[in-house]
Amino acid sequence: MARFAKRQCQPCPVRTWYTTSRESTRNVGVPPRELRDLQVRVRAEQQTPDWQARHAVRSGVESTFTAIAVNIERLSGLPQTGEAPPPRPPTAFQNFLEQHGIPQLKSWRAANG
């Protein structure tokens, strides 16, 4: 850890780049060499097409889990009476189609078959 005395830190012309405090000084943590070397290696690996392809799959899976969680949350808020929930208001896209007289398909499957 590097610590700067107030007399060193206060007059520094680039002090605002590193701290928003008006009174305190700046402490800078320096990771151990092994951790720094690992960070450099991992960041370089993240730039490779192989890593990016693997991450894209992971990102897709995480998005799917997020969507499932949102749907579960929505379903948990439905009335317990067994009644159908009120219809959702139309989206801006649905309003656009309506305004321009463009028919709306009930399902994307209808467009393919």
N, CA, C and O atoms as CSV, one atom per row, in Angstrom:
chain,resi,resn,atom,element,x,y,z
A,1,MET,N,N,0.857,-1.170,0.000
A,1,MET,CA,C,0.000,0.000,0.000
A,1,MET,C,C,0.903,1.232,0.000
A,1,MET,O,O,1.826,1.346,0.806
A,2,ALA,N,N,0.620,2.132,-0.904
A,2,ALA,CA,C,1.354,3.397,-0.944
A,2,ALA,C,C,0.469,4.480,-0.339
A,2,ALA,O,O,-0.693,4.626,-0.721
A,3,ARG,N,N,1.013,5.228,0.591
A,3,ARG,CA,C,0.264,6.304,1.250
A,3,ARG,C,C,0.982,7.622,0.975
A,3,ARG,O,O,2.206,7.711,1.064
A,4,PHE,N,N,0.208,8.622,0.646
A,4,PHE,CA,C,0.767,9.936,0.363
A,4,PHE,C,C,0.416,10.880,1.500
A,4,PHE,O,O,-0.730,10.925,1.948
A,5,ALA,N,N,1.399,11.631,1.962
A,5,ALA,CA,C,1.178,12.604,3.030
A,5,ALA,C,C,0.328,13.746,2.488
A,5,ALA,O,O,0.289,13.992,1.282
A,6,LYS,N,N,-0.348,14.435,3.395
A,6,LYS,CA,C,-1.209,15.542,2.990
A,6,LYS,C,C,-0.421,16.605,2.231
A,6,LYS,O,O,-0.924,17.169,1.259
A,7,ARG,N,N,0.795,16.881,2.658
A,7,ARG,CA,C,1.613,17.905,1.987
A,7,ARG,C,C,2.011,17.470,0.571
A,7,ARG,O,O,2.297,18.313,-0.279
A,8,GLN,N,N,2.029,16.154,0.316
A,8,GLN,CA,C,2.319,15.663,-1.034
A,8,GLN,C,C,1.058,15.642,-1.890
A,8,GLN,O,O,1.095,15.973,-3.075
A,9,CYS,N,N,-0.046,15.255,-1.286
A,9,CYS,CA,C,-1.283,15.008,-2.025
A,9,CYS,C,C,-2.028,16.301,-2.367
A,9,CYS,O,O,-2.514,16.454,-3.488
A,10,GLN,N,N,-2.121,17.218,-1.426
A,10,GLN,CA,C,-2.925,18.423,-1.622
A,10,GLN,C,C,-2.495,19.269,-2.823
A,10,GLN,O,O,-3.365,19.694,-3.584
A,11,PRO,N,N,-1.206,19.536,-3.034
A,11,PRO,CA,C,-0.842,20.406,-4.167
A,11,PRO,C,C,-0.786,19.691,-5.526
A,11,PRO,O,O,-0.522,20.342,-6.537
A,12,CYS,N,N,-1.023,18.398,-5.579
A,12,CYS,CA,C,-0.888,17.637,-6.814
A,12,CYS,C,C,-1.868,18.156,-7.875
A,12,CYS,O,O,-3.062,18.258,-7.593
A,13,PRO,N,N,-1.400,18.485,-9.085
A,13,PRO,CA,C,-2.279,19.052,-10.116
A,13,PRO,C,C,-3.297,18.040,-10.678
A,13,PRO,O,O,-4.303,18.446,-11.260
A,14,VAL,N,N,-3.053,16.756,-10.514
A,14,VAL,CA,C,-3.985,15.753,-11.035
A,14,VAL,C,C,-4.712,15.023,-9.898
A,14,VAL,O,O,-5.241,13.929,-10.096
A,15,ARG,N,N,-4.733,15.621,-8.738
A,15,ARG,CA,C,-5.344,15.006,-7.559
A,15,ARG,C,C,-6.807,14.635,-7.793
A,15,ARG,O,O,-7.261,13.601,-7.304
A,16,THR,N,N,-7.552,15.458,-8.532
A,16,THR,CA,C,-8.969,15.195,-8.768
A,16,THR,C,C,-9.191,13.960,-9.643
A,16,THR,O,O,-10.304,13.436,-9.697
A,17,TRP,N,N,-8.167,13.499,-10.313
A,17,TRP,CA,C,-8.289,12.255,-11.102
A,17,TRP,C,C,-8.404,11.046,-10.180
A,17,TRP,O,O,-8.937,10.012,-10.584
A,18,TYR,N,N,-7.914,11.161,-8.955
A,18,TYR,CA,C,-7.780,10.011,-8.076
A,18,TYR,C,C,-8.654,10.039,-6.836
A,18,TYR,O,O,-8.914,8.992,-6.242
A,19,THR,N,N,-9.111,11.213,-6.435
A,19,THR,CA,C,-9.952,11.287,-5.242
A,19,THR,C,C,-10.886,12.484,-5.341
A,19,THR,O,O,-10.552,13.501,-5.949
A,20,THR,N,N,-12.057,12.349,-4.739
A,20,THR,CA,C,-13.009,13.461,-4.692
A,20,THR,C,C,-12.979,14.144,-3.332
A,20,THR,O,O,-13.622,15.175,-3.134
A,21,SER,N,N,-12.235,13.571,-2.402
A,21,SER,CA,C,-12.148,14.140,-1.064
A,21,SER,C,C,-11.338,15.434,-1.091
A,21,SER,O,O,-10.302,15.522,-1.749
A,22,ARG,N,N,-11.832,16.436,-0.360
A,22,ARG,CA,C,-11.104,17.706,-0.287
A,22,ARG,C,C,-10.023,17.678,0.789
A,22,ARG,O,O,-9.046,18.422,0.712
A,23,GLU,N,N,-10.200,16.823,1.786
A,23,GLU,CA,C,-9.305,16.841,2.929
A,23,GLU,C,C,-8.340,15.664,2.992
A,23,GLU,O,O,-7.172,15.836,3.341
A,24,SER,N,N,-8.815,14.485,2.661
A,24,SER,CA,C,-7.977,13.312,2.896
A,24,SER,C,C,-6.912,13.139,1.808
A,24,SER,O,O,-6.935,13.790,0.763
A,25,THR,N,N,-6.008,12.256,2.098
A,25,THR,CA,C,-4.932,11.966,1.157
A,25,THR,C,C,-5.283,10.709,0.378
A,25,THR,O,O,-6.332,10.104,0.603
A,26,ARG,N,N,-4.424,10.325,-0.520
A,26,ARG,CA,C,-4.666,9.182,-1.391
A,26,ARG,C,C,-3.853,7.991,-0.920
A,26,ARG,O,O,-2.657,8.106,-0.651
A,27,ASN,N,N,-4.523,6.827,-0.822
A,27,ASN,CA,C,-3.852,5.565,-0.563
A,27,ASN,C,C,-4.004,4.713,-1.821
A,27,ASN,O,O,-5.102,4.587,-2.363
A,28,VAL,N,N,-2.933,4.148,-2.268
A,28,VAL,CA,C,-2.955,3.344,-3.485
A,28,VAL,C,C,-2.538,1.925,-3.146
A,28,VAL,O,O,-1.445,1.696,-2.628
A,29,GLY,N,N,-3.419,0.969,-3.443
A,29,GLY,CA,C,-3.102,-0.440,-3.207
A,29,GLY,C,C,-2.382,-1.028,-4.412
A,29,GLY,O,O,-2.781,-0.794,-5.553
A,30,VAL,N,N,-1.359,-1.766,-4.169
A,30,VAL,CA,C,-0.601,-2.429,-5.228
A,30,VAL,C,C,-0.724,-3.934,-4.989
A,30,VAL,O,O,-0.283,-4.440,-3.957
A,31,PRO,N,N,-1.328,-4.649,-5.949
A,31,PRO,CA,C,-1.499,-6.087,-5.726
A,31,PRO,C,C,-0.154,-6.817,-5.769
A,31,PRO,O,O,0.813,-6.318,-6.346
A,32,PRO,N,N,-0.101,-7.998,-5.157
A,32,PRO,CA,C,1.124,-8.792,-5.244
A,32,PRO,C,C,1.430,-9.128,-6.712
A,32,PRO,O,O,0.520,-9.184,-7.539
A,33,ARG,N,N,2.676,-9.345,-7.023
A,33,ARG,CA,C,3.102,-9.600,-8.400
A,33,ARG,C,C,2.333,-10.762,-9.023
A,33,ARG,O,O,1.956,-10.694,-10.193
A,34,GLU,N,N,2.093,-11.832,-8.251
A,34,GLU,CA,C,1.391,-12.991,-8.786
A,34,GLU,C,C,-0.026,-12.620,-9.235
A,34,GLU,O,O,-0.483,-13.055,-10.292
A,35,LEU,N,N,-0.715,-11.812,-8.421
A,35,LEU,CA,C,-2.062,-11.392,-8.776
A,35,LEU,C,C,-2.034,-10.484,-10.000
A,35,LEU,O,O,-2.869,-10.623,-10.894
A,36,ARG,N,N,-1.098,-9.572,-10.047
A,36,ARG,CA,C,-0.985,-8.668,-11.195
A,36,ARG,C,C,-0.700,-9.461,-12.465
A,36,ARG,O,O,-1.307,-9.196,-13.503
A,37,ASP,N,N,0.209,-10.428,-12.403
A,37,ASP,CA,C,0.518,-11.262,-13.573
A,37,ASP,C,C,-0.720,-12.036,-14.028
A,37,ASP,O,O,-0.961,-12.176,-15.227
A,38,LEU,N,N,-1.507,-12.539,-13.067
A,38,LEU,CA,C,-2.732,-13.261,-13.395
A,38,LEU,C,C,-3.735,-12.331,-14.075
A,38,LEU,O,O,-4.370,-12.723,-15.054
A,39,GLN,N,N,-3.885,-11.111,-13.571
A,39,GLN,CA,C,-4.799,-10.147,-14.174
A,39,GLN,C,C,-4.405,-9.845,-15.617
A,39,GLN,O,O,-5.257,-9.805,-16.504
A,40,VAL,N,N,-3.124,-9.636,-15.843
A,40,VAL,CA,C,-2.642,-9.333,-17.198
A,40,VAL,C,C,-2.932,-10.500,-18.131
A,40,VAL,O,O,-3.389,-10.305,-19.257
A,41,ARG,N,N,-2.662,-11.728,-17.654
A,41,ARG,CA,C,-2.874,-12.915,-18.488
A,41,ARG,C,C,-4.361,-13.119,-18.808
A,41,ARG,O,O,-4.719,-13.423,-19.946
A,42,VAL,N,N,-5.220,-12.951,-17.800
A,42,VAL,CA,C,-6.655,-13.147,-18.004
A,42,VAL,C,C,-7.222,-12.074,-18.923
A,42,VAL,O,O,-8.037,-12.378,-19.793
A,43,ARG,N,N,-6.810,-10.846,-18.746
A,43,ARG,CA,C,-7.307,-9.766,-19.617
A,43,ARG,C,C,-6.876,-9.979,-21.066
A,43,ARG,O,O,-7.638,-9.678,-21.985
A,44,ALA,N,N,-5.673,-10.490,-21.280
A,44,ALA,CA,C,-5.220,-10.796,-22.641
A,44,ALA,C,C,-6.041,-11.949,-23.219
A,44,ALA,O,O,-6.412,-11.926,-24.393
A,45,GLU,N,N,-6.320,-12.953,-22.392
A,45,GLU,CA,C,-7.112,-14.107,-22.851
A,45,GLU,C,C,-8.524,-13.675,-23.246
A,45,GLU,O,O,-9.110,-14.235,-24.172
A,46,GLN,N,N,-9.067,-12.685,-22.549
A,46,GLN,CA,C,-10.424,-12.216,-22.839
A,46,GLN,C,C,-10.537,-11.570,-24.213
A,46,GLN,O,O,-11.645,-11.372,-24.712
A,47,GLN,N,N,-9.429,-11.246,-24.818
A,47,GLN,CA,C,-9.453,-10.641,-26.152
A,47,GLN,C,C,-9.432,-11.677,-27.268
A,47,GLN,O,O,-9.552,-11.315,-28.438
A,48,THR,N,N,-9.283,-12.961,-26.936
A,48,THR,CA,C,-9.202,-13.995,-27.966
A,48,THR,C,C,-10.599,-14.388,-28.444
A,48,THR,O,O,-11.555,-14.340,-27.669
A,49,PRO,N,N,-10.723,-14.776,-29.715
A,49,PRO,CA,C,-12.026,-15.202,-30.236
A,49,PRO,C,C,-12.596,-16.407,-29.484
A,49,PRO,O,O,-13.808,-16.487,-29.288
A,50,ASP,N,N,-11.741,-17.346,-29.058
A,50,ASP,CA,C,-12.211,-18.524,-28.340
A,50,ASP,C,C,-12.877,-18.126,-27.026
A,50,ASP,O,O,-13.964,-18.609,-26.710
A,51,TRP,N,N,-12.231,-17.246,-26.261
A,51,TRP,CA,C,-12.801,-16.804,-24.987
A,51,TRP,C,C,-14.109,-16.066,-25.229
A,51,TRP,O,O,-15.084,-16.283,-24.510
A,52,GLN,N,N,-14.140,-15.195,-26.234
A,52,GLN,CA,C,-15.338,-14.414,-26.509
A,52,GLN,C,C,-16.502,-15.313,-26.931
A,52,GLN,O,O,-17.651,-15.039,-26.584
A,53,ALA,N,N,-16.212,-16.386,-27.679
A,53,ALA,CA,C,-17.264,-17.332,-28.069
A,53,ALA,C,C,-17.815,-18.046,-26.831
A,53,ALA,O,O,-19.028,-18.201,-26.690
A,54,ARG,N,N,-16.930,-18.476,-25.943
A,54,ARG,CA,C,-17.387,-19.138,-24.709
A,54,ARG,C,C,-18.206,-18.169,-23.857
A,54,ARG,O,O,-19.227,-18.546,-23.283
A,55,HIS,N,N,-17.754,-16.936,-23.783
A,55,HIS,CA,C,-18.464,-15.951,-22.978
A,55,HIS,C,C,-19.834,-15.642,-23.588
A,55,HIS,O,O,-20.795,-15.418,-22.852
A,56,ALA,N,N,-19.937,-15.628,-24.902
A,56,ALA,CA,C,-21.223,-15.375,-25.553
A,56,ALA,C,C,-22.243,-16.439,-25.153
A,56,ALA,O,O,-23.407,-16.125,-24.905
A,57,VAL,N,N,-21.804,-17.694,-25.091
A,57,VAL,CA,C,-22.699,-18.774,-24.665
A,57,VAL,C,C,-23.122,-18.543,-23.220
A,57,VAL,O,O,-24.303,-18.634,-22.885
A,58,ARG,N,N,-22.149,-18.244,-22.375
A,58,ARG,CA,C,-22.465,-17.999,-20.962
A,58,ARG,C,C,-23.426,-16.832,-20.823
A,58,ARG,O,O,-24.369,-16.885,-20.033
A,59,SER,N,N,-23.188,-15.786,-21.585
A,59,SER,CA,C,-24.039,-14.606,-21.517
A,59,SER,C,C,-25.470,-14.966,-21.920
A,59,SER,O,O,-26.428,-14.501,-21.303
A,60,GLY,N,N,-25.611,-15.793,-22.956
A,60,GLY,CA,C,-26.937,-16.225,-23.390
A,60,GLY,C,C,-27.648,-17.031,-22.318
A,60,GLY,O,O,-28.843,-16.853,-22.084
A,61,VAL,N,N,-26.906,-17.920,-21.668
A,61,VAL,CA,C,-27.492,-18.740,-20.600
A,61,VAL,C,C,-27.914,-17.847,-19.437
A,61,VAL,O,O,-29.005,-18.014,-18.892
A,62,GLU,N,N,-27.059,-16.902,-19.053
A,62,GLU,CA,C,-27.406,-16.006,-17.949
A,62,GLU,C,C,-28.624,-15.162,-18.289
A,62,GLU,O,O,-29.460,-14.908,-17.421
A,63,SER,N,N,-28.738,-14.723,-19.540
A,63,SER,CA,C,-29.914,-13.944,-19.954
A,63,SER,C,C,-31.173,-14.789,-19.860
A,63,SER,O,O,-32.226,-14.305,-19.443
A,64,THR,N,N,-31.062,-16.057,-20.251
A,64,THR,CA,C,-32.206,-16.958,-20.165
A,64,THR,C,C,-32.634,-17.135,-18.712
A,64,THR,O,O,-33.825,-17.070,-18.406
A,65,PHE,N,N,-31.678,-17.358,-17.815
A,65,PHE,CA,C,-32.008,-17.498,-16.389
A,65,PHE,C,C,-32.666,-16.231,-15.863
A,65,PHE,O,O,-33.622,-16.292,-15.090
A,66,THR,N,N,-32.153,-15.093,-16.285
A,66,THR,CA,C,-32.744,-13.821,-15.850
A,66,THR,C,C,-34.191,-13.716,-16.321
A,66,THR,O,O,-35.072,-13.310,-15.564
A,67,ALA,N,N,-34.428,-14.089,-17.590
A,67,ALA,CA,C,-35.795,-14.022,-18.126
A,67,ALA,C,C,-36.718,-14.974,-17.370
A,67,ALA,O,O,-37.865,-14.633,-17.082
A,68,ILE,N,N,-36.220,-16.158,-17.051
A,68,ILE,CA,C,-37.028,-17.119,-16.284
A,68,ILE,C,C,-37.374,-16.538,-14.914
A,68,ILE,O,O,-38.513,-16.641,-14.458
A,69,ALA,N,N,-36.385,-15.930,-14.265
A,69,ALA,CA,C,-36.622,-15.336,-12.942
A,69,ALA,C,C,-37.659,-14.224,-13.023
A,69,ALA,O,O,-38.514,-14.115,-12.144
A,70,VAL,N,N,-37.598,-13.404,-14.055
A,70,VAL,CA,C,-38.573,-12.323,-14.219
A,70,VAL,C,C,-39.964,-12.910,-14.424
A,70,VAL,O,O,-40.936,-12.416,-13.853
A,71,ASN,N,N,-40.065,-13.965,-15.239
A,71,ASN,CA,C,-41.364,-14.586,-15.474
A,71,ASN,C,C,-41.928,-15.204,-14.197
A,71,ASN,O,O,-43.126,-15.102,-13.933
A,72,ILE,N,N,-41.070,-15.841,-13.406
A,72,ILE,CA,C,-41.523,-16.408,-12.137
A,72,ILE,C,C,-42.039,-15.300,-11.223
A,72,ILE,O,O,-43.072,-15.450,-10.569
A,73,GLU,N,N,-41.313,-14.196,-11.186
A,73,GLU,CA,C,-41.739,-13.059,-10.360
A,73,GLU,C,C,-43.094,-12.542,-10.831
A,73,GLU,O,O,-43.965,-12.250,-10.012
A,74,ARG,N,N,-43.275,-12.428,-12.141
A,74,ARG,CA,C,-44.562,-11.957,-12.667
A,74,ARG,C,C,-45.682,-12.934,-12.321
A,74,ARG,O,O,-46.765,-12.535,-11.895
A,75,LEU,N,N,-45.399,-14.222,-12.513
A,75,LEU,CA,C,-46.423,-15.234,-12.230
A,75,LEU,C,C,-46.790,-15.256,-10.753
A,75,LEU,O,O,-47.944,-15.508,-10.406
A,76,SER,N,N,-45.833,-14.999,-9.892
A,76,SER,CA,C,-46.120,-15.031,-8.460
A,76,SER,C,C,-47.046,-13.893,-8.050
A,76,SER,O,O,-47.658,-13.949,-6.983
A,77,GLY,N,N,-47.154,-12.878,-8.870
A,77,GLY,CA,C,-48.021,-11.749,-8.561
A,77,GLY,C,C,-49.421,-11.884,-9.132
A,77,GLY,O,O,-50.249,-10.994,-8.934
A,78,LEU,N,N,-49.712,-12.983,-9.843
A,78,LEU,CA,C,-51.046,-13.170,-10.408
A,78,LEU,C,C,-52.055,-13.474,-9.314
A,78,LEU,O,O,-51.702,-14.020,-8.268
A,79,PRO,N,N,-53.304,-13.120,-9.556
A,79,PRO,CA,C,-54.325,-13.425,-8.552
A,79,PRO,C,C,-54.482,-14.937,-8.365
A,79,PRO,O,O,-54.313,-15.713,-9.305
A,80,GLN,N,N,-54.803,-15.333,-7.147
A,80,GLN,CA,C,-54.932,-16.742,-6.809
A,80,GLN,C,C,-56.292,-17.315,-7.196
A,80,GLN,O,O,-56.517,-18.511,-7.006
A,81,THR,N,N,-57.193,-16.520,-7.722
A,81,THR,CA,C,-58.563,-16.954,-7.990
A,81,THR,C,C,-58.676,-17.830,-9.223
A,81,THR,O,O,-59.734,-18.414,-9.457
A,82,GLY,N,N,-57.650,-17.941,-9.997
A,82,GLY,CA,C,-57.721,-18.718,-11.227
A,82,GLY,C,C,-58.229,-17.893,-12.390
A,82,GLY,O,O,-58.337,-18.385,-13.513
A,83,GLU,N,N,-58.539,-16.640,-12.119
A,83,GLU,CA,C,-58.996,-15.756,-13.190
A,83,GLU,C,C,-57.826,-15.406,-14.095
A,83,GLU,O,O,-56.675,-15.375,-13.660
A,84,ALA,N,N,-58.128,-15.150,-15.331
A,84,ALA,CA,C,-57.098,-14.701,-16.259
A,84,ALA,C,C,-56.721,-13.267,-15.904
A,84,ALA,O,O,-57.590,-12.459,-15.578
A,85,PRO,N,N,-55.456,-12.955,-15.965
A,85,PRO,CA,C,-55.057,-11.576,-15.655
A,85,PRO,C,C,-55.552,-10.629,-16.742
A,85,PRO,O,O,-55.790,-11.055,-17.872
A,86,PRO,N,N,-55.709,-9.362,-16.416
A,86,PRO,CA,C,-56.145,-8.402,-17.441
A,86,PRO,C,C,-55.092,-8.314,-18.540
A,86,PRO,O,O,-53.906,-8.497,-18.269
A,87,PRO,N,N,-55.504,-8.039,-19.773
A,87,PRO,CA,C,-54.529,-7.955,-20.855
A,87,PRO,C,C,-53.567,-6.795,-20.630
A,87,PRO,O,O,-53.925,-5.758,-20.072
A,88,ARG,N,N,-52.338,-7.005,-21.084
A,88,ARG,CA,C,-51.360,-5.926,-20.972
A,88,ARG,C,C,-51.662,-4.869,-22.017
A,88,ARG,O,O,-52.212,-5.183,-23.073
A,89,PRO,N,N,-51.312,-3.625,-21.740
A,89,PRO,CA,C,-51.520,-2.583,-22.749
A,89,PRO,C,C,-50.630,-2.852,-23.958
A,89,PRO,O,O,-49.571,-3.464,-23.818
A,90,PRO,N,N,-51.043,-2.405,-25.135
A,90,PRO,CA,C,-50.228,-2.665,-26.323
A,90,PRO,C,C,-48.878,-1.958,-26.235
A,90,PRO,O,O,-48.744,-0.907,-25.609
A,91,THR,N,N,-47.891,-2.561,-26.876
A,91,THR,CA,C,-46.557,-1.963,-26.933
A,91,THR,C,C,-46.540,-0.867,-27.986
A,91,THR,O,O,-47.481,-0.737,-28.770
A,92,ALA,N,N,-45.481,-0.086,-28.003
A,92,ALA,CA,C,-45.340,0.965,-29.019
A,92,ALA,C,C,-45.326,0.344,-30.416
A,92,ALA,O,O,-45.871,0.917,-31.359
A,93,PHE,N,N,-44.702,-0.830,-30.544
A,93,PHE,CA,C,-44.653,-1.503,-31.841
A,93,PHE,C,C,-46.054,-1.936,-32.276
A,93,PHE,O,O,-46.426,-1.775,-33.438
A,94,GLN,N,N,-46.829,-2.486,-31.335
A,94,GLN,CA,C,-48.197,-2.884,-31.661
A,94,GLN,C,C,-49.040,-1.667,-32.050
A,94,GLN,O,O,-49.859,-1.749,-32.966
A,95,ASN,N,N,-48.847,-0.556,-31.370
A,95,ASN,CA,C,-49.558,0.671,-31.728
A,95,ASN,C,C,-49.172,1.135,-33.127
A,95,ASN,O,O,-50.032,1.569,-33.894
A,96,PHE,N,N,-47.895,1.046,-33.465
A,96,PHE,CA,C,-47.430,1.425,-34.802
A,96,PHE,C,C,-48.115,0.581,-35.867
A,96,PHE,O,O,-48.611,1.106,-36.864
A,97,LEU,N,N,-48.140,-0.750,-35.646
A,97,LEU,CA,C,-48.788,-1.638,-36.617
A,97,LEU,C,C,-50.258,-1.273,-36.778
A,97,LEU,O,O,-50.770,-1.232,-37.897
A,98,GLU,N,N,-50.929,-1.012,-35.679
A,98,GLU,CA,C,-52.346,-0.646,-35.709
A,98,GLU,C,C,-52.557,0.654,-36.482
A,98,GLU,O,O,-53.465,0.742,-37.309
A,99,GLN,N,N,-51.731,1.654,-36.222
A,99,GLN,CA,C,-51.870,2.952,-36.882
A,99,GLN,C,C,-51.651,2.865,-38.383
A,99,GLN,O,O,-52.220,3.651,-39.140
A,100,HIS,N,N,-50.834,1.921,-38.818
A,100,HIS,CA,C,-50.522,1.785,-40.241
A,100,HIS,C,C,-51.309,0.665,-40.915
A,100,HIS,O,O,-51.046,0.321,-42.067
A,101,GLY,N,N,-52.263,0.103,-40.201
A,101,GLY,CA,C,-53.115,-0.919,-40.774
A,101,GLY,C,C,-52.387,-2.207,-41.127
A,101,GLY,O,O,-52.801,-2.928,-42.035
A,102,ILE,N,N,-51.317,-2.495,-40.424
A,102,ILE,CA,C,-50.540,-3.712,-40.682
A,102,ILE,C,C,-51.094,-4.812,-39.779
A,102,ILE,O,O,-51.156,-4.642,-38.562
A,103,PRO,N,N,-51.503,-5.962,-40.380
A,103,PRO,CA,C,-52.061,-7.020,-39.535
A,103,PRO,C,C,-51.007,-7.597,-38.595
A,103,PRO,O,O,-49.832,-7.720,-38.940
A,104,GLN,N,N,-51.461,-7.940,-37.416
A,104,GLN,CA,C,-50.575,-8.527,-36.416
A,104,GLN,C,C,-50.825,-10.024,-36.350
A,104,GLN,O,O,-51.960,-10.462,-36.160
A,105,LEU,N,N,-49.780,-10.800,-36.506
A,105,LEU,CA,C,-49.902,-12.238,-36.385
A,105,LEU,C,C,-50.055,-12.614,-34.927
A,105,LEU,O,O,-49.494,-11.952,-34.054
A,106,LYS,N,N,-50.794,-13.650,-34.654
A,106,LYS,CA,C,-50.962,-14.115,-33.280
A,106,LYS,C,C,-49.709,-14.813,-32.772
A,106,LYS,O,O,-49.466,-14.873,-31.567
A,107,SER,N,N,-48.913,-15.341,-33.706
A,107,SER,CA,C,-47.716,-16.082,-33.306
A,107,SER,C,C,-46.671,-15.935,-34.394
A,107,SER,O,O,-47.008,-15.852,-35.575
A,108,TRP,N,N,-45.419,-15.903,-34.010
A,108,TRP,CA,C,-44.334,-15.871,-34.991
A,108,TRP,C,C,-44.325,-17.155,-35.809
A,108,TRP,O,O,-43.832,-17.168,-36.937
A,109,ARG,N,N,-44.867,-18.237,-35.250
A,109,ARG,CA,C,-44.892,-19.511,-35.965
A,109,ARG,C,C,-45.777,-19.410,-37.204
A,109,ARG,O,O,-45.536,-20.084,-38.205
A,110,ALA,N,N,-46.802,-18.563,-37.130
A,110,ALA,CA,C,-47.713,-18.412,-38.265
A,110,ALA,C,C,-46.988,-17.863,-39.490
A,110,ALA,O,O,-47.370,-18.159,-40.622
A,111,ALA,N,N,-45.952,-17.072,-39.273
A,111,ALA,CA,C,-45.205,-16.496,-40.384
A,111,ALA,C,C,-44.334,-17.544,-41.069
A,111,ALA,O,O,-43.979,-17.386,-42.237
A,112,ASN,N,N,-43.988,-18.612,-40.353
A,112,ASN,CA,C,-43.076,-19.627,-40.896
A,112,ASN,C,C,-43.797,-20.874,-41.390
A,112,ASN,O,O,-43.141,-21.779,-41.905
A,113,GLY,N,N,-45.049,-20.956,-41.262
A,113,GLY,CA,C,-45.629,-22.204,-41.685
A,113,GLY,C,C,-47.075,-22.144,-41.706
A,113,GLY,O,O,-47.729,-23.130,-42.046
